[in-house]
Every structure is written in structure tokens, then in C-alpha cells.
């Protein structure tokens, strides 16, 4: 089955680790492309390509100031990603609570030692 293009929607766009890294870096404040390149230690063409994808799916806003482009996250576009992953967070919390309960029950249950005496 062919893989969906990473530019088609926000979920596919954030499937790429470098794009997630860029989004995290942009959460603090708006940054110029050159600052992203320097801060993350990536090549400029790679950063520009990833920013274009993030911009096309609406996860970042861009503004120009002369020849410079500045990017910042678009919190409203990220919200559906957060809400979707929150569903799994609730699931795993529930699962971990069940594991904890079972472990505590096992500790409270009387411990029986195997009979190690030989029978005549």
C-alpha cells in the first residue's frame, strides 16, 4: 500500500521526526529560518523544506520582514493532534492503573511456599 504524502494533513506532517523537532523549537517564540538552522544544527534547505510542509498543512504561521521569514506555531491547528493523542493518554493511564492494582493485590495475597520436603 502506498504511503500517504507527508504534506496531506497535520498527522502525516508530524510523522517526520525533524518536523516535530522544529515544532517543539518554535513553541517558545517566533523564530527566523536562520535561527532554526543554527539552533537545531540542521541544513538550511532541509529546514526550509520542513517548514514549507508545516506551513502548507497549517501547523505554523509565517511572516516576512524584508528578506527574512519568521515562523511560529499555530496552536489552533495543533489542537486536534493534542486531542487525538489525549485519548491514548487516558487509555494508557487506565491500563497502568490496572497493572498497579493487580501488583498490589498480588503483594497482599498470602504467599505460599512450595513444599520442599521429600515424602517417604
HELIX and SHEET records of a PDB file:
HELIX    1   1 UNK A   10  UNK A   13  1                                   4    
HELIX    2   2 UNK A   17  UNK A   26  1                                  10    
HELIX    3   3 UNK A   33  UNK A   40  1                                   8    
HELIX    4   4 UNK A   44  UNK A   56  1                                  13    
HELIX    5   5 UNK A   75  UNK A  108  1                                  34    
SHEET    1   A 3 UNK A  31  UNK A  32  0                                        
SHEET    2   A 3 UNK A  68  UNK A  73 -1                                        
SHEET    3   A 3 UNK A  60  UNK A  65 -1                                        
END                                                                             
